[in-house]
Amino acid sequence: KGPAFCNILLADEPTSMIDACSRATILDMLLKLRDEINMTIIFITHDIGLAYYVSDNVYIMEHGKFVESGPAEEVILHPTAAYTKRLISDVPKISDNSITMVRKLFPWNHALRHI
């Protein structure tokens, strides 16, 4: 019998306070673990945009108590709790001018046509 393998990883703010390149590398590694070995990742973050990106399900806590939970898309796009709505409203928005500028800088990136 081989060694026991745990397929749960607790990642507490794994990308906070690091540069963008390192952040992307860590996120890629975590998503690869999730997808390739079916690892469950409990991803603790204050970054609701990041939570939406990496999560199947989210649990929103306020003062140590759960105030909302469910599929990431449902909770983030259709929040019901006042605290969740406040978190989402605090996410910086990209203005139409910024999107136009990015599209001009990277005209070959077809994915930018959809933002």
N, C-alpha and C positions, 0 to 999 in steps of 0.2 A: 504494500500500500504506500503510495506516494505522500508527499507533504500536503497538508490541508491548504486549500486556496480560498481566500476571502474575495468575493467579487463586489465589495462595497468600499467606496473611497469617500472619506469625509474631507472636502476641500473648503477650508475656511478662508475666504478672501484670497484665493490663490493668485489673482492678477492685480491686486491693489498695490499702488505705489511702485510700479515697475514701468519700464519704457514700452512703447507700442510693439516693437519687434519681439521682445521677450514675452509680452502678453499674448501675442498671436501664436507664438511657439507653444506656450503652455496650453492655450485653448485647443490648438490642434492635437496636442498629445492627449488631453483629457477626452476629446471627442473620439479620437482613435481608440482609446481604451474602452470607451462606452460601446462603440460600434463593433470592434473586432473581437472583444472577449465578453461582450454583454455585461459590462460592469455597470453597476448602479453607482451614480455619483451624487452625493448630497453636496450641493454647491451653495455655500453660504456667501451672500454678497449684498451690498447696499445698492448695487448698480442694476436697476430694474430692466434696462435695455439689454444688458448682458444676460440676465436671468432669462429673458424672453428668448434670446439667441441660443442658449445652451440647454434649455430645460424642456422636458415633456410636460411636467407638472410643476406648479409653483405654490409655495406656501408663504403668505405675507404675514409678517409679525409686527405688532406694535406694542411696545413696552412689555415684551416677553410673552405675548399672547397671540395666537393665530386669529387674524381678523378676516382672512379670505384664503381660499385654496381652490385648486382645480387645474384643468389643462392650461398650459401657459398661454396659448392663443386666446382662450376664453377670458381668463383673468385679466390679461394685459389689454386686450382690445375692447372688452366689455366689463370693466370693473364695477363692483357694487359697493364695496367698502369705501368710506370717505378717505381713509388713510391710503389705500391703493390709488385712488384718484389723485390724491395729493402727490404721491411718489411719481406718478406718470406725468403730471403737469410740471414737475421739476426737471424732467428730461429736456436738455437743450434741443430746440427745433432747428432744422435746416431750412433756411429761407429760400424762396424761389430764386433769388439772385445768386445764392451760394451754389445751388444746383446747376444753374446755367453756367457759372464759372467753371465748375468741376467738369461738366460735359465738354466745354471748350478746351480745357487742359488735356482731357483724355478722350478724344473723339473716337478712338479705335475700340474703346471699352463699351461693347453693346449692352452690357448689364445696366449701365448708367441711363439708358433710354427709358427704363421703367421706373425711375425714381422721380 
